[in-house]
Amino acid sequence: MTGGTMDERRRRTPRGRRTVVRLLGAAGAAAVLLYTEGQWESRSGGRMLVADLLNRPELLLGAALAALIAAAWLGDRRTALRTATRAVTVTAGVVFLLGVLAAHKVSAAETRSREIAPAGAPRALVVVHRSYDSGPQAGEHWQVLLESGQGWSARRWLLADVGGAPEDARLVEASWTGRTQITVVTDSYRRVFNLDQDSGEPVEAR
């Protein structure tokens, strides 16, 4: 028989299953690592293209969880361990799904403005305005961002995080006040940032 004996086929089946389980585990770990990199680059001064591509918890963490659940269902054939592993992974999947649904219930109306730097420098001042009708962040929220550079080396800095609660400050204006200067004005403070000529990094004036 070209397909081998029945015993040989039985031996090959668990081996093939173990290979699939390892591949699923590796895929899940890779998804978590990619998301971790996206989180790191989402910090102020991080590479914005990497952050935009990889800071996607629903996609990457969801894919990692799906891979781990599949690996658990295909994995160890010992009844007690298999049952426990499946219970844990399915519970984690349900919790993750409920978290995603809860996050989507808190919707926000969002607008963005973008102002290119004077003299055509590869820099832009971005203001993101979000308005939440309900939830823990009910009210208006502003983020003032500086995007500097081009391509994969472009970086994004957070200049100001304003609002988030009814009693918090409100943004009045954020604008270029010079070729390498940005001024952020709220109803409670005024901050001026000067940009480094080489790196484009904003440094608050004292």
Stockholm file with secondary structure:
# STOCKHOLM 1.0

chainA/1-206         MTGGTMDERRRRTPRGRRTVVRLLGAAGAAAVLLYTEGQWESRSGGRMLVADLLNRPELLLGAALAALIAAAWLGDRRTALRTATRAVTVTAGVVFLLGVLAAHKVSAAETRSREIAPAGAPRALVVVHRSYDSGPQAGEHWQVLLESGQGWSARRWLLADVGGAPEDARLVEASWTGRTQITVVTDSYRRVFNLDQDSGEPVEAR
#=GR chainA/1-206 SS CTTCCHHHHHHHHHHHHHHHHHHHHHHHHHHHHHHHHHHHHTSTTEEHHHHHHHCCHHHHHHHHHHHHHHHHHHSCCCHHHHHHHHHHHHHHHHHHHHHHHHHHHSCEEEEEEEEECGGGCSEEEEEEEEEESSSTTCEEEEEEEEEESSGGGCEEEEEEEEESSTTSCCEEEEEEEETTEEEEEESSCEEEEEECTTTCCEEECC
#=GC SS_cons         CTTCCHHHHHHHHHHHHHHHHHHHHHHHHHHHHHHHHHHHHTSTTEEHHHHHHHCCHHHHHHHHHHHHHHHHHHSCCCHHHHHHHHHHHHHHHHHHHHHHHHHHHSCEEEEEEEEECGGGCSEEEEEEEEEESSSTTCEEEEEEEEEESSGGGCEEEEEEEEESSTTSCCEEEEEEEETTEEEEEESSCEEEEEECTTTCCEEECC
//
